[in-house]
């Protein structure tokens, strides 16, 4: 609701033809100015829209308005009049009327702008972030931030509607030994000690469940000292943090699928692949897509053809030699179309080398006069016709298809294969751009080998419940144990990680022991959970979908900074406020801190 006061009786977005002859007062920014001889036309803009105002050259305010620059803030009073039929602007809500100005007050004069507000000019990030208050006046950015607000409110209401309660967890907490780097805050009252900004409310929300609360959520700020990516903002981000007691993995899925599906359905016209998101085991995702963040809009997948190249009828020694050393061969069938020039394959080969691979092998297929499909290229020339036939049949090769091959050790082959899949799909325009494709990645391994230390470590969340509980920890090979851990992925972007938590102290101790932590170390590093689990903890689990990434997808923006009001740059600098900055010596002295900066 807009209240009438000394600045305005109406907003710049709500006057219609039904308001003609009314005397109104509007305030806003001068969006554009057009001089039509005896008349000046100004588009006056506020949060709600744009209204055209007209000033006659005979008016006493004509000379004053000529001295003002764009983005000056003014208040005007005048009569609402109809536009002529030929001047009606159907692009704006107020396009049927204009205001004949009788009085004008200059509220704030603008200087020469470092960037234009109207128009679609592209400005560099440094200029935009330094002048973010101007950047946010631009229509696209304004709409992104309003969309973000609407999405958050929708998700909050959705959570409340299904019986979740909203609680707030602390911002100042203890440093965590797990996960990303912490942001530390020095304590004045406790010299030499530090708080940490929470990487996530992980332990607090678990403790809320131990406290007897049943369903929790929070629009939670999280802080991690991580490097920036297009889908990750350095410093801070927001997530829809969720935790439930006495729940199974499926219970979490049911809640999250409903919230996510309804949110995307409400704020986009794009197709959604399903309201019941498919579940893909982690190992299957790696084997089939080369990543645990598959983009299901892409029809291309990895196929294992290692056995074929080990056949005695294969003379392609390059692959045979790699296979003998423990390598595999992955094939990718791509519909490239008929008669693709050699340059297409040469460019892909060059690209593969730029990515660090030795190249990208391929077989191109053509049809003989008798209708039989046959392969061409160096690899095909070294495969017996029987093997070619087996390859064509097993991979369902059609005319216009080509097979691309990646040969390396399993981890390297699947990883690069996943990159090839995305490259081919983009080049061949195979990705369904009008769709949101969700999936769950489930059955993550509980542990993995650290390649640097050759020691066992947690592969995901250390507080997850192992599948099979303590019995599995005691009796099975740690590297074969799966955890009740899951990710939700949309269009190749991870929206969230979650897990059914380990609520049993003995199981928790054993899980950490396998990762190299003794009992005393666990107690010291995680005192809250260690102590809480002594006194009865319910089974519980949760998840935390990333708000910024959800908005980024719905706004169809390629970079997450476009949906954050005041983001940092890629160097984790706030160019608007000048953070991080140097504080004075007295502030440091109060905190018992001395800085030492090495000279370069």
WOSUL-V601671 format. One record per backbone hydrogen bond with DSSP energy under -0.5 kcal/mol. CO is the residue of the C=O (numbers start at 1). NH is the residue of the N-H. If there is no record, write none. Layout:
co->CO nh->NH
co->CO nh->NH
//
This chain:
co->1 nh->3
co->8 nh->5
co->11 nh->14
co->16 nh->19
co->17 nh->20
co->19 nh->22
co->22 nh->24
co->22 nh->80
co->24 nh->78
co->25 nh->9
co->25 nh->10
co->26 nh->76
co->28 nh->74
co->29 nh->31
co->29 nh->45
co->30 nh->71
co->32 nh->43
co->34 nh->36
co->34 nh->41
co->36 nh->38
co->36 nh->39
co->38 nh->57
co->39 nh->36
co->40 nh->55
co->41 nh->34
co->42 nh->44
co->42 nh->53
co->43 nh->31
co->43 nh->32
co->43 nh->45
co->44 nh->51
co->45 nh->29
co->46 nh->49
co->49 nh->46
co->51 nh->44
co->52 nh->99
co->53 nh->42
co->54 nh->101
co->55 nh->40
co->56 nh->59
co->59 nh->62
co->61 nh->65
co->62 nh->66
co->63 nh->67
co->64 nh->67
co->65 nh->68
co->69 nh->72
co->72 nh->30
co->72 nh->74
co->73 nh->107
co->73 nh->108
co->74 nh->28
co->75 nh->105
co->76 nh->26
co->77 nh->102
co->77 nh->103
co->78 nh->24
co->79 nh->100
co->80 nh->21
co->81 nh->98
co->84 nh->87
co->84 nh->88
co->85 nh->88
co->88 nh->90
co->89 nh->92
co->92 nh->95
co->94 nh->97
co->95 nh->89
co->96 nh->83
co->98 nh->81
co->98 nh->100
co->99 nh->54
co->99 nh->101
co->100 nh->79
co->103 nh->77
co->105 nh->75
co->105 nh->107
co->108 nh->73
co->121 nh->123
co->124 nh->128
co->125 nh->129
co->126 nh->130
co->127 nh->131
co->129 nh->132
co->131 nh->134
co->131 nh->135
co->132 nh->136
co->134 nh->137
co->134 nh->138
co->135 nh->138
co->138 nh->142
co->139 nh->143
co->140 nh->144
co->141 nh->145
co->142 nh->146
co->143 nh->147
co->144 nh->148
co->145 nh->149
co->146 nh->150
co->147 nh->151
co->148 nh->152
co->149 nh->153
co->150 nh->154
co->151 nh->155
co->152 nh->156
co->153 nh->157
co->154 nh->158
co->155 nh->159
co->156 nh->160
co->157 nh->161
co->158 nh->162
co->159 nh->162
co->159 nh->164
co->160 nh->163
co->165 nh->167
co->165 nh->217
co->171 nh->173
co->171 nh->198
co->173 nh->196
co->181 nh->225
co->182 nh->184
co->183 nh->197
co->185 nh->195
co->186 nh->188
co->190 nh->193
co->193 nh->187
co->195 nh->185
co->196 nh->173
co->198 nh->223
co->201 nh->205
co->202 nh->206
co->203 nh->207
co->204 nh->208
co->205 nh->209
co->206 nh->210
co->207 nh->211
co->208 nh->213
co->209 nh->212
co->214 nh->245
co->215 nh->165
co->216 nh->243
co->217 nh->167
co->218 nh->220
co->218 nh->241
co->220 nh->239
co->222 nh->237
co->224 nh->226
co->224 nh->235
co->229 nh->232
co->230 nh->560
co->232 nh->229
co->234 nh->236
co->235 nh->224
co->237 nh->222
co->238 nh->547
co->238 nh->548
co->239 nh->220
co->239 nh->241
co->240 nh->545
co->241 nh->218
co->242 nh->543
co->243 nh->216
co->244 nh->541
co->248 nh->252
co->249 nh->253
co->250 nh->254
co->251 nh->255
co->252 nh->256
co->253 nh->257
co->254 nh->258
co->255 nh->259
co->256 nh->260
co->257 nh->261
co->258 nh->262
co->259 nh->263
co->260 nh->264
co->261 nh->265
co->262 nh->266
co->263 nh->267
co->264 nh->268
co->271 nh->436
co->275 nh->277
co->278 nh->280
co->278 nh->440
co->279 nh->281
co->280 nh->442
co->281 nh->285
co->282 nh->286
co->283 nh->287
co->284 nh->288
co->285 nh->289
co->285 nh->290
co->285 nh->291
co->286 nh->290
co->288 nh->302
co->294 nh->296
co->294 nh->492
co->295 nh->298
co->297 nh->299
co->297 nh->432
co->303 nh->305
co->303 nh->331
co->305 nh->309
co->306 nh->310
co->307 nh->310
co->307 nh->311
co->308 nh->311
co->311 nh->314
co->313 nh->315
co->313 nh->384
co->315 nh->317
co->316 nh->320
co->317 nh->321
co->318 nh->322
co->319 nh->323
co->320 nh->324
co->321 nh->325
co->322 nh->325
co->322 nh->327
co->323 nh->326
co->326 nh->410
co->328 nh->408
co->329 nh->305
co->329 nh->306
co->330 nh->406
co->331 nh->303
co->332 nh->334
co->332 nh->404
co->334 nh->336
co->334 nh->402
co->337 nh->340
co->341 nh->344
co->341 nh->345
co->342 nh->346
co->343 nh->347
co->344 nh->348
co->345 nh->349
co->346 nh->350
co->347 nh->351
co->348 nh->352
co->349 nh->353
co->350 nh->354
co->351 nh->355
co->352 nh->357
co->353 nh->356
co->361 nh->405
co->362 nh->379
co->363 nh->403
co->364 nh->376
co->366 nh->374
co->368 nh->371
co->372 nh->368
co->374 nh->366
co->376 nh->364
co->377 nh->381
co->378 nh->382
co->379 nh->382
co->380 nh->383
co->382 nh->315
co->384 nh->387
co->384 nh->388
co->385 nh->389
co->386 nh->390
co->387 nh->391
co->388 nh->392
co->389 nh->393
co->390 nh->394
co->391 nh->395
co->392 nh->397
co->393 nh->396
co->398 nh->401
co->400 nh->336
co->400 nh->337
co->401 nh->365
co->402 nh->334
co->403 nh->363
co->404 nh->332
co->405 nh->361
co->406 nh->330
co->408 nh->328
co->409 nh->413
co->410 nh->414
co->411 nh->415
co->412 nh->416
co->413 nh->417
co->414 nh->418
co->415 nh->419
co->416 nh->420
co->417 nh->421
co->418 nh->422
co->419 nh->423
co->420 nh->424
co->421 nh->425
co->422 nh->426
co->423 nh->427
co->424 nh->428
co->425 nh->430
co->425 nh->431
co->426 nh->429
co->431 nh->433
co->432 nh->435
co->434 nh->271
co->435 nh->437
co->436 nh->273
co->436 nh->438
co->437 nh->491
co->438 nh->278
co->439 nh->489
co->440 nh->280
co->440 nh->442
co->441 nh->487
co->442 nh->282
co->444 nh->483
co->446 nh->459
co->446 nh->460
co->448 nh->450
co->448 nh->457
co->449 nh->451
co->450 nh->454
co->455 nh->450
co->457 nh->448
co->460 nh->462
co->461 nh->464
co->463 nh->502
co->465 nh->484
co->466 nh->469
co->468 nh->471
co->468 nh->472
co->469 nh->473
co->470 nh->474
co->471 nh->475
co->472 nh->476
co->477 nh->480
co->477 nh->481
co->478 nh->447
co->478 nh->481
co->481 nh->446
co->481 nh->447
co->482 nh->467
co->483 nh->485
co->484 nh->500
co->485 nh->443
co->485 nh->444
co->486 nh->498
co->487 nh->441
co->488 nh->495
co->488 nh->496
co->489 nh->439
co->490 nh->493
co->493 nh->490
co->493 nh->495
co->495 nh->546
co->496 nh->488
co->497 nh->544
co->498 nh->486
co->499 nh->501
co->499 nh->542
co->500 nh->465
co->501 nh->503
co->503 nh->505
co->504 nh->508
co->505 nh->509
co->506 nh->510
co->507 nh->511
co->508 nh->512
co->509 nh->513
co->510 nh->514
co->511 nh->515
co->512 nh->517
co->513 nh->516
co->518 nh->522
co->519 nh->523
co->520 nh->524
co->521 nh->525
co->522 nh->526
co->526 nh->530
co->527 nh->531
co->528 nh->532
co->529 nh->533
co->531 nh->534
co->532 nh->535
co->533 nh->536
co->539 nh->246
co->540 nh->501
co->541 nh->244
co->542 nh->499
co->543 nh->242
co->545 nh->240
co->545 nh->547
co->546 nh->550
co->547 nh->551
co->548 nh->552
co->549 nh->553
co->550 nh->554
co->551 nh->555
co->552 nh->557
co->553 nh->556
co->559 nh->562
co->560 nh->563
co->561 nh->564
co->564 nh->567
co->569 nh->572
co->570 nh->228
co->573 nh->569
co->573 nh->575
co->574 nh->578
co->574 nh->579
co->579 nh->574
co->584 nh->588
co->585 nh->589
co->586 nh->590
co->587 nh->591
co->588 nh->593
co->589 nh->592
co->591 nh->192
co->596 nh->598
//
